């Protein structure tokens, strides 16, 4: 019983942490997002980020 409770607490804590980290990032395509990506080295961009940047920030 204690192990099940511990697993539930860990799972909920993990979900809250992920939610907290993503809640503060700017929306993809917004001016803030484009500015943040311009600051990030291009070698660290994912293929999705590069495509979204081209679609939302260049054209």
Secondary structure per residue as TSV (DSSP state, phi and psi in degrees):
chain	resnum	aa	ss	phi	psi
A	1	X	-	360.0	-44.3
A	2	X	H	-63.6	-38.2
A	3	X	H	-65.9	-38.6
A	4	X	H	-64.0	-42.3
A	5	X	H	-63.5	-42.4
A	6	X	H	-62.8	-41.8
A	7	X	H	-64.9	-39.6
A	8	X	H	-64.5	-44.1
A	9	X	H	-62.6	-42.9
A	10	X	H	-64.6	-42.6
A	11	X	H	-63.1	-44.6
A	12	X	H	-65.5	-40.5
A	13	X	H	-62.1	-41.5
A	14	X	H	-63.5	-43.7
A	15	X	H	-64.2	-39.7
A	16	X	H	-66.0	-39.3
A	17	X	H	-64.1	-43.7
A	18	X	H	-64.3	-42.4
A	19	X	H	-62.5	-41.6
A	20	X	H	-65.8	-37.8
A	21	X	H	-70.8	-37.9
A	22	X	H	-84.0	-20.6
A	23	X	H	-69.5	-23.2
A	24	X	T	-94.0	-10.7
A	25	X	S	-80.6	143.7
A	26	X	-	-68.5	157.1
A	27	X	-	-68.2	138.5
A	28	X	T	-58.9	129.8
A	29	X	T	95.9	-12.5
A	30	X	S	-75.1	163.5
A	31	X	H	-59.2	-40.6
A	32	X	H	-63.3	-40.9
A	33	X	H	-64.8	-44.6
A	34	X	H	-61.3	-43.5
A	35	X	H	-63.7	-41.7
A	36	X	H	-62.5	-41.2
A	37	X	H	-70.3	-33.2
A	38	X	H	-63.0	-32.3
A	39	X	H	-75.6	-27.4
A	40	X	S	-77.8	135.9
A	41	X	-	-57.9	136.4
A	42	X	G	-62.3	-25.4
A	43	X	G	-68.3	-18.7
A	44	X	G	-95.2	-2.4
A	45	X	-	-73.4	142.2
A	46	X	-	-83.2	166.1
A	47	X	H	-64.6	-34.4
A	48	X	H	-66.4	-41.1
A	49	X	H	-63.2	-42.6
A	50	X	H	-62.8	-43.0
A	51	X	H	-65.5	-44.0
A	52	X	H	-65.4	-37.2
A	53	X	H	-63.6	-46.0
A	54	X	I	-62.9	-39.5
A	55	X	I	-73.3	-38.3
A	56	X	I	-103.6	-25.7
A	57	X	I	-110.7	-21.3
A	58	X	I	-98.2	-49.1
A	59	X	-	-84.3	360.0
